[in-house]
Amino acid sequence: MKKISFWATMLAMLVVCGLSVTSCSKDDKEETNGGGGKQQTYSLDDYVYKYWTRCERVGANLVIEMVFENISDNNIYGAKLALVNGAIKDNLGNTYYVNTYDVTLASATDINSISNYAKEWQTLNIPAGRAVAYFVKIKDFDPSNRATKVSFDATFSVSSGLPATTYTINTSTLPIEDRRVMEKGIQTNDTALVYKVTNCERVGSVLQIDFTVTNNSAIEMGNLTFGTPKDATDDLGNSYYYRDNLKIAFEDGFYKSEYQIRVKPNETAHGRIRITGFDSTNKAKSVTVPIQCTSDTYKLTDDIVRFLTIPIRDYRVLYDGIQTPDLNIVVKLQGTEVDDDGNLIINYTIKNNTGETLKNFTVGVLENVGASDDLSNQYYWRDDMFVSLNGSEFDNGIWGYNATSYNGNGYYGRWCKTTISDGATVNAAVAIKGFNAKAKNATFNLGVSCENFEPADNIIHFITIPVQR
């Protein structure tokens, strides 16, 4: 929230906004003038400076901030601002009402304090020489994005401290500022939080969006909660269901549907969004993802952060190679061979660039997912596929159900596990029993998991691996 210190600027805004003030008093005086009488009037401007410091779109909402400063020598008690008819209008003819909760109001004794929006403004005391801030939030303001001005009338009432008890404030028009990102970036939910997309890239069969969020306020954001309340979409019109396909994580944490963090002033947190099963046609060029963001210590202007038409990068192997399961786990093909018994051996390496030791790093054959070759031959997952890590014998793979889960279903088949130190590379291999002597390539998937690290994709994709004979 902006601190009010530039009086000249604010006075200019006052003139532009065209405020006019009238008043009435419990103790109005009469003055005689040729047998006639007139009511004693008072100007609020003689006692209170009024500034419109902000009228701006934030996300789907509009926020208005006003400051009333007591310049009199008296303390003002019971000060309250109220909308006439509880309504605000825009220049398109739309009306927004307090009684429908389209409009919510808040007030505070410190313009840098946290506001809690409610249905009506609370009563405040304004000491001499001090100021109070009033806030208006209009929810889902003008979805057409065409409105440029708003107007409303209000009453400013006090219980004591001013010569009149009620003053009417008429606004002509307030111009609307709109600095939002409308495409290829993040539309923030509050000026207190600054977001930035650092990467948006396909990883295996998923899309991973890396971003940062920086606390730009003077208040520690406790229990800042991020979630996935709505579907994501790509530029092809595909939708990705928020309950099944969208997950979010921060720092080194595992992906969840909802994630809580604490961010101190000027501190930056690193987050990741994962969309599983993303666009099997490989034609999508951008993605839009709405993310919910709330705080129990700070009332954000909008609860939704919008990642809009974010461009997608794709550096994956799409033919004759291996798709790595994570940007920080590098899997590389080392070659193939066919042994004397006609078994195809695919040799590859796994390098750990995650920054931490991978404990119980597991690679295994997926249940009901076998291999195929270019001649349409199928190789059964249970009988024909075997794995090896760090030179282990293929027949040392454990047969049966593995309690270490893969996507909640577990492995059923042969699997191996090892520990990989940070920066280390391990050798690995897959054997396909009785591979067809005339086949030229093989395609299959292996599952992958880890005790203390969650890869972006839990599958290593082996795509049309060329067979060397």
C-alpha positions as CSV (number, residue, x, y, z in Angstrom):
1,M,0.0,0.0,0.0
2,K,1.3,3.4,-0.8
3,K,2.3,5.8,1.9
4,I,0.7,9.3,1.6
5,S,3.4,11.9,1.6
6,F,3.3,14.0,-1.5
7,W,0.6,16.5,-0.7
8,A,0.9,18.5,-3.8
9,T,0.2,15.5,-6.0
10,M,-2.8,14.5,-3.8
11,L,-4.3,18.0,-3.9
12,A,-4.1,17.9,-7.7
13,M,-5.9,14.6,-7.7
14,L,-8.5,16.2,-5.4
15,V,-9.1,18.9,-8.0
16,V,-9.2,16.4,-10.9
17,C,-11.7,14.1,-9.1
18,G,-14.1,17.1,-8.7
19,L,-15.1,16.6,-5.0
20,S,-17.8,18.8,-3.6
21,V,-18.9,18.9,0.0
22,T,-22.0,20.1,1.8
23,S,-23.0,19.7,5.5
24,C,-25.8,19.8,8.0
25,S,-25.6,20.3,11.8
26,K,-27.7,19.5,14.8
27,D,-27.0,23.1,15.9
28,D,-27.5,25.0,12.6
29,K,-27.5,28.7,13.2
30,E,-29.8,31.1,11.4
31,E,-28.7,34.5,10.0
32,T,-31.3,37.2,9.3
33,N,-31.1,39.1,6.0
34,G,-33.9,41.5,5.2
35,G,-36.5,39.5,7.0
36,G,-35.3,36.3,5.4
37,G,-33.1,33.6,6.9
38,K,-30.5,31.2,5.7
39,Q,-28.8,28.1,7.2
40,Q,-25.3,28.2,8.6
41,T,-23.1,25.9,6.4
42,Y,-19.7,24.4,7.0
43,S,-17.1,23.1,4.6
44,L,-15.5,19.8,5.4
45,D,-12.4,21.1,3.5
46,D,-11.7,23.5,6.4
47,Y,-11.2,20.5,8.7
48,V,-10.3,17.5,6.7
49,Y,-8.1,16.9,3.6
50,K,-9.4,14.3,1.3
51,Y,-7.3,12.4,-1.2
52,W,-8.1,9.7,-3.7
53,T,-4.8,7.8,-3.8
54,R,-5.7,4.8,-5.9
55,C,-8.4,3.6,-8.3
56,E,-6.9,0.6,-10.0
57,R,-7.8,-2.8,-11.5
58,V,-6.1,-5.7,-9.7
59,G,-6.9,-9.1,-11.2
60,A,-10.7,-9.3,-11.7
61,N,-11.4,-6.6,-9.1
62,L,-11.2,-2.9,-8.7
63,V,-9.7,-1.3,-5.6
64,I,-10.1,2.3,-4.5
65,E,-8.1,3.9,-1.7
66,M,-9.0,7.2,0.0
67,V,-7.3,9.1,2.8
68,F,-9.0,11.6,5.1
69,E,-6.6,13.7,7.2
70,N,-7.7,15.7,10.2
71,I,-6.2,19.1,9.8
72,S,-8.2,20.7,12.6
73,D,-7.1,21.3,16.2
74,N,-9.7,18.9,17.5
75,N,-9.9,15.2,17.7
76,I,-12.7,13.8,15.6
77,Y,-14.7,10.9,17.1
78,G,-17.0,8.4,15.5
79,A,-15.9,9.2,11.9
80,K,-17.7,7.0,9.4
81,L,-17.9,7.0,5.6
82,A,-20.9,5.5,3.9
83,L,-21.9,5.0,0.3
84,V,-25.2,6.8,-0.7
85,N,-27.6,4.0,-1.7
86,G,-24.7,1.6,-1.2
87,A,-23.8,1.8,-4.8
88,I,-21.0,2.6,-7.2
89,K,-21.4,3.1,-11.0
90,D,-19.0,2.8,-13.9
91,N,-19.1,4.8,-17.1
92,L,-20.6,1.8,-19.0
93,G,-23.8,2.0,-16.9
94,N,-23.0,-1.0,-14.6
95,T,-24.0,-0.6,-10.9
96,Y,-22.2,-2.4,-8.1
97,Y,-24.0,-2.8,-4.7
98,V,-22.8,-3.3,-1.1
99,N,-25.8,-5.3,-0.2
100,T,-25.0,-8.0,-2.8
101,Y,-21.3,-8.1,-1.7
102,D,-20.1,-6.9,-5.1
103,V,-18.7,-4.0,-3.2
104,T,-16.8,-4.5,0.1
105,L,-15.5,-1.7,2.3
106,A,-12.7,-1.3,4.9
107,S,-11.2,1.4,7.0
108,A,-8.1,1.8,9.2
109,T,-6.3,4.2,11.4
110,D,-3.0,3.5,9.6
111,I,-2.9,3.5,5.8
112,N,-0.1,0.9,5.9
113,S,-2.2,-1.5,8.1
114,I,-3.8,-4.7,6.9
115,S,-7.4,-4.1,5.7
116,N,-10.3,-6.6,6.3
117,Y,-12.9,-5.9,3.8
118,A,-16.5,-6.0,5.1
119,K,-20.0,-4.9,4.1
120,E,-19.8,-1.5,5.7
121,W,-17.1,0.9,7.0
122,Q,-16.4,0.8,10.7
123,T,-16.5,3.9,12.9
124,L,-13.0,5.4,13.6
125,N,-11.5,8.2,15.7
126,I,-9.2,10.6,13.9
127,P,-6.8,12.4,16.3
128,A,-5.8,16.0,15.3
129,G,-3.0,15.8,12.7
130,R,-3.6,12.1,12.0
131,A,-5.2,10.4,9.0
132,V,-7.4,7.4,8.3
133,A,-7.6,5.3,5.1
134,Y,-10.8,4.0,3.5
135,F,-10.8,1.2,1.0
136,V,-13.3,0.0,-1.5
137,K,-13.1,-3.3,-3.4
138,I,-15.5,-4.2,-6.3
139,K,-15.4,-7.9,-7.0
140,D,-15.5,-9.1,-10.6
141,F,-15.5,-5.5,-11.9
142,D,-16.4,-5.1,-15.5
143,P,-15.3,-8.4,-17.2
144,S,-15.4,-6.6,-20.5
145,N,-12.4,-4.5,-19.4
146,R,-13.9,-1.5,-21.1
147,A,-14.8,0.7,-18.2
148,T,-12.5,3.6,-17.6
149,K,-14.2,5.6,-14.8
150,V,-16.3,5.1,-11.7
151,S,-18.4,7.5,-9.6
152,F,-20.3,7.4,-6.3
153,D,-21.7,9.6,-3.6
154,A,-20.8,9.2,0.1
155,T,-21.6,10.7,3.5
156,F,-19.0,11.5,6.1
157,S,-20.5,11.6,9.6
158,V,-19.0,12.1,13.0
159,S,-20.3,11.9,16.6
160,S,-18.2,14.9,17.7
161,G,-15.2,17.1,16.9
162,L,-16.6,19.0,13.9
163,P,-19.3,21.7,13.8
164,A,-21.6,19.5,11.7
165,T,-22.5,15.9,12.2
166,T,-22.9,14.9,8.5
167,Y,-21.2,15.9,5.3
168,T,-22.1,14.8,1.8
169,I,-19.3,14.0,-0.6
170,N,-20.1,14.0,-4.3
171,T,-17.6,12.6,-6.8
172,S,-17.8,13.4,-10.4
173,T,-15.6,10.7,-11.9
174,L,-12.6,8.7,-10.8
175,P,-10.3,7.5,-13.7
176,I,-9.4,3.9,-13.5
177,E,-5.8,2.8,-13.8
178,D,-5.1,-0.6,-15.4
179,R,-1.5,-1.9,-15.3
180,R,-2.4,-5.6,-15.4
181,V,-0.7,-8.1,-17.6
182,M,-3.2,-9.3,-20.2
183,E,-1.2,-12.0,-21.9
184,K,2.2,-13.8,-21.8
185,G,2.8,-13.1,-18.1
186,I,1.3,-13.1,-14.6
187,Q,-1.6,-11.0,-13.6
188,T,-0.9,-10.4,-9.9
189,N,-3.6,-10.5,-7.2
190,D,-2.1,-7.7,-5.1
191,T,0.6,-5.1,-5.3
192,A,2.1,-6.5,-2.1
193,L,3.2,-9.6,-4.1
194,V,5.4,-9.5,-7.1
195,Y,5.5,-12.6,-9.4
196,K,7.7,-13.7,-12.2
197,V,7.7,-16.7,-14.5
198,T,11.3,-18.1,-14.7
199,N,10.6,-21.1,-17.0
200,C,7.7,-22.9,-18.6
201,E,8.9,-26.2,-20.1
202,R,7.7,-29.6,-21.1
203,V,9.3,-32.4,-19.1
204,G,8.3,-35.9,-20.3
205,S,4.5,-36.0,-20.4
206,V,4.0,-33.0,-18.1
207,L,4.3,-29.3,-18.2
208,Q,6.3,-27.5,-15.5
209,I,6.0,-23.8,-14.8
210,D,8.7,-22.3,-12.5
211,F,7.9,-18.9,-10.9
212,T,8.9,-16.7,-8.0
213,V,6.8,-14.6,-5.6
214,T,8.4,-11.8,-3.7
215,N,6.8,-10.1,-0.6
216,N,6.8,-6.4,-1.6
217,S,5.0,-5.3,1.6
218,A,6.3,-4.4,5.1
219,I,4.3,-7.2,6.6
220,E,5.3,-10.9,7.0
221,M,2.9,-13.0,5.0
222,G,2.1,-15.9,7.3
223,N,0.3,-19.0,6.0
224,L,0.3,-17.7,2.4
225,T,-1.8,-20.5,0.8
226,F,-1.6,-21.4,-2.8
227,G,-4.0,-23.8,-4.5
228,T,-5.5,-25.0,-7.8
229,P,-9.2,-24.1,-7.8
230,K,-9.8,-23.9,-11.6
231,D,-8.9,-25.8,-14.7
232,A,-5.8,-24.8,-16.8
233,T,-6.2,-24.5,-20.6
234,D,-3.8,-24.4,-23.5
235,D,-4.0,-22.5,-26.8
236,L,-5.5,-25.5,-28.5
237,G,-8.5,-25.4,-26.3
238,N,-7.6,-28.4,-24.1
239,S,-8.6,-28.2,-20.5
240,Y,-6.6,-29.8,-17.6
241,Y,-8.8,-30.6,-14.6
242,Y,-7.7,-28.9,-11.5
243,R,-8.3,-31.8,-9.1
244,D,-6.4,-34.4,-11.2
245,N,-3.9,-32.7,-13.5
246,L,-2.7,-29.6,-11.5
247,K,-0.4,-29.6,-8.5
248,I,1.8,-26.9,-6.9
249,A,5.1,-27.0,-4.9
250,F,7.6,-24.6,-3.4
251,E,11.3,-24.9,-3.0
252,D,12.2,-28.7,-2.6
253,G,8.7,-29.8,-1.5
254,F,6.6,-32.4,-3.0
255,Y,3.7,-31.4,-5.3
256,K,0.3,-30.9,-3.6
257,S,-3.2,-29.6,-4.5
258,E,-2.6,-26.9,-1.8
259,Y,0.6,-25.5,-0.5
260,Q,1.3,-23.1,2.4
261,I,4.4,-20.9,2.8
262,R,5.6,-18.0,5.0
263,V,7.3,-15.1,3.2
264,K,9.0,-12.3,5.1
265,P,9.2,-8.7,3.8
266,N,11.5,-8.5,0.7
267,E,11.9,-12.3,0.7
268,T,11.4,-14.4,-2.5
269,A,9.9,-17.9,-2.6
270,H,10.4,-20.3,-5.6
271,G,7.4,-22.2,-6.8
272,R,6.5,-24.8,-9.4
273,I,3.2,-25.7,-11.1
274,R,2.9,-29.1,-12.7
275,I,0.3,-30.1,-15.3
276,T,0.2,-33.8,-15.9
277,G,-0.9,-35.5,-19.1
278,F,-0.2,-32.3,-21.0
279,D,-1.1,-32.2,-24.8
280,S,-0.1,-35.5,-26.3
281,T,-0.1,-33.9,-29.8
282,N,2.9,-31.7,-28.8
283,K,1.4,-28.8,-30.7
284,A,0.4,-26.5,-27.8
285,K,2.4,-23.3,-27.7
286,S,1.1,-21.5,-24.6
287,V,-0.9,-22.2,-21.4
288,T,-3.1,-20.3,-19.0
289,V,-3.3,-21.4,-15.3
290,P,-5.3,-19.7,-12.5
291,I,-3.8,-20.2,-9.1
292,Q,-5.6,-19.3,-5.8
293,C,-3.6,-17.3,-3.3
294,T,-4.9,-16.3,0.2
295,S,-3.4,-15.2,3.5
296,D,-4.7,-15.2,7.0
297,T,-2.6,-12.1,7.9
298,Y,-3.2,-9.9,4.9
299,K,-6.4,-9.3,2.9
300,L,-5.3,-9.6,-0.7
301,T,-7.2,-7.6,-3.3
302,D,-7.9,-10.7,-5.4
303,D,-7.7,-14.3,-4.4
304,I,-6.6,-15.5,-7.9
305,V,-3.2,-15.2,-9.5
306,R,-3.5,-15.6,-13.3
307,F,-0.7,-17.1,-15.4
308,L,-1.9,-15.9,-18.8
309,T,-0.9,-17.4,-22.2
310,I,2.6,-18.4,-20.9
311,P,4.8,-19.4,-23.8
312,I,5.9,-23.1,-23.7
313,R,9.5,-24.3,-24.2
314,D,10.2,-27.8,-25.4
315,Y,13.7,-29.3,-25.5
316,R,12.7,-32.9,-25.1
317,V,13.9,-35.8,-27.2
318,L,11.0,-36.8,-29.4
319,Y,12.6,-39.6,-31.4
320,D,15.5,-42.0,-31.0
321,G,16.3,-41.2,-27.4
322,I,15.2,-40.8,-23.8
323,Q,12.9,-38.2,-22.2
324,T,14.3,-37.2,-18.8
325,P,11.8,-37.2,-15.9
326,D,13.0,-33.9,-14.4
327,L,15.0,-30.8,-15.4
328,N,17.5,-31.7,-12.7
329,I,17.7,-35.4,-13.3
330,V,19.5,-36.0,-16.6
331,V,19.0,-39.4,-18.3
332,K,21.2,-40.2,-21.3
333,L,21.3,-43.1,-23.7
334,Q,24.7,-44.8,-23.9
335,G,23.9,-47.5,-26.5
336,T,22.2,-50.8,-27.2
337,E,23.3,-54.4,-27.8
338,V,21.7,-57.7,-28.5
339,D,23.3,-60.6,-26.5
340,D,23.8,-64.2,-27.6
341,D,20.4,-65.2,-26.3
342,G,18.6,-62.6,-28.4
343,N,17.9,-60.2,-25.5
344,L,18.0,-56.5,-26.2
345,I,20.1,-54.5,-23.6
346,I,19.6,-50.7,-23.5
347,N,22.4,-49.0,-21.5
348,Y,21.8,-45.4,-20.1
349,T,23.0,-43.1,-17.3
350,I,21.3,-41.1,-14.7
351,K,22.9,-37.9,-13.3
352,N,21.7,-36.2,-10.2
353,N,21.7,-32.4,-10.5
354,T,19.1,-31.8,-7.8
355,G,21.4,-30.3,-5.2
356,E,20.7,-33.1,-2.7
357,T,21.3,-36.8,-2.3
358,L,18.6,-38.9,-3.9
359,K,17.6,-41.6,-1.3
360,N,16.1,-44.9,-2.5
361,F,15.9,-43.7,-6.0
362,T,13.8,-46.3,-7.7
363,V,13.5,-47.4,-11.4
364,G,11.0,-50.1,-12.3
365,V,8.8,-51.7,-14.9
366,L,5.2,-50.4,-14.8
367,E,2.3,-52.7,-14.3
368,N,0.4,-53.6,-17.6
369,V,2.8,-51.4,-19.6
370,G,5.2,-53.4,-21.7
371,A,7.4,-52.6,-24.7
372,S,6.9,-52.6,-28.4
373,D,9.1,-52.6,-31.5
374,D,8.7,-51.1,-35.0
375,L,7.2,-54.4,-36.3
376,S,4.3,-54.1,-33.8
377,N,5.6,-56.9,-31.6
378,Q,4.7,-56.6,-27.9
379,Y,6.9,-57.5,-25.0
380,Y,5.1,-58.4,-21.8
381,W,5.9,-56.3,-18.8
382,R,5.9,-59.2,-16.3
383,D,7.8,-61.8,-18.3
384,D,10.0,-59.9,-20.8
385,M,11.3,-56.7,-19.1
386,F,14.0,-56.4,-16.5
387,V,16.0,-53.5,-15.0
388,S,19.4,-52.9,-13.6
389,L,21.1,-50.1,-11.6
390,N,24.8,-49.8,-10.8
391,G,25.6,-53.0,-12.5
392,S,23.2,-55.2,-10.6
393,E,22.2,-58.5,-12.2
394,F,18.9,-58.3,-14.0
395,D,17.6,-61.3,-12.2
396,N,18.1,-59.5,-8.8
397,G,15.1,-57.3,-9.5
398,I,12.5,-58.0,-6.9
399,W,9.4,-59.8,-8.1
400,G,6.0,-58.8,-6.8
401,Y,4.4,-55.7,-5.3
402,N,6.6,-52.8,-4.2
403,A,5.4,-50.8,-1.2
404,T,7.2,-47.7,-2.6
405,S,4.3,-46.1,-4.5
406,Y,4.3,-44.9,-8.1
407,N,1.4,-42.5,-8.6
408,G,-0.3,-44.1,-5.6
409,N,-0.6,-47.5,-7.4
410,G,2.8,-49.1,-6.5
411,Y,5.1,-51.0,-8.9
412,Y,4.2,-54.5,-9.9
413,G,7.0,-56.1,-11.7
414,R,10.8,-55.9,-11.6
415,W,12.5,-52.8,-10.1
416,C,15.8,-51.7,-8.6
417,K,16.7,-48.8,-6.3
418,T,19.9,-47.0,-5.2
419,T,21.2,-43.8,-3.6
420,I,22.6,-41.2,-5.9
421,S,24.8,-38.5,-4.4
422,D,24.4,-34.9,-5.6
423,G,26.4,-34.5,-8.8
424,A,26.9,-38.2,-9.2
425,T,26.1,-40.4,-12.2
426,V,25.0,-44.0,-12.1
427,N,24.8,-46.6,-14.8
428,A,21.5,-48.3,-15.6
429,A,20.2,-50.7,-18.1
430,V,17.0,-52.3,-19.3
431,A,16.7,-55.8,-20.8
432,I,13.9,-56.9,-23.2
433,K,13.8,-60.7,-23.4
434,G,13.6,-62.4,-26.8
435,F,13.7,-59.2,-28.9
436,N,12.7,-59.8,-32.5
437,A,15.8,-60.3,-34.7
438,K,14.4,-58.1,-37.5
439,A,13.2,-55.2,-35.3
440,K,15.1,-51.9,-35.6
441,N,13.9,-50.0,-32.6
442,A,12.1,-50.3,-29.2
443,T,9.6,-48.0,-27.3
444,F,8.7,-48.3,-23.6
445,N,8.4,-46.5,-20.3
446,L,9.9,-47.1,-16.9
447,G,8.6,-45.7,-13.6
448,V,10.8,-43.6,-11.3
449,S,10.4,-42.4,-7.7
450,C,12.5,-41.2,-4.8
451,E,12.1,-41.1,-1.1
452,N,13.1,-37.4,-0.6
453,F,12.6,-35.8,-4.1
454,E,9.6,-35.8,-6.4
455,P,10.5,-35.7,-10.1
456,A,8.3,-33.6,-12.4
457,D,7.4,-36.7,-14.4
458,N,7.3,-40.1,-12.7
459,I,8.1,-41.8,-16.0
460,I,11.3,-42.1,-18.0
461,H,10.2,-42.3,-21.7
462,F,12.3,-44.4,-24.0
463,I,11.2,-43.5,-27.5
464,T,12.1,-45.5,-30.7
465,I,15.5,-46.5,-29.2
466,P,17.6,-47.6,-32.2
467,V,18.9,-51.2,-32.0
468,Q,22.5,-51.8,-32.8
469,R,23.4,-55.4,-34.0
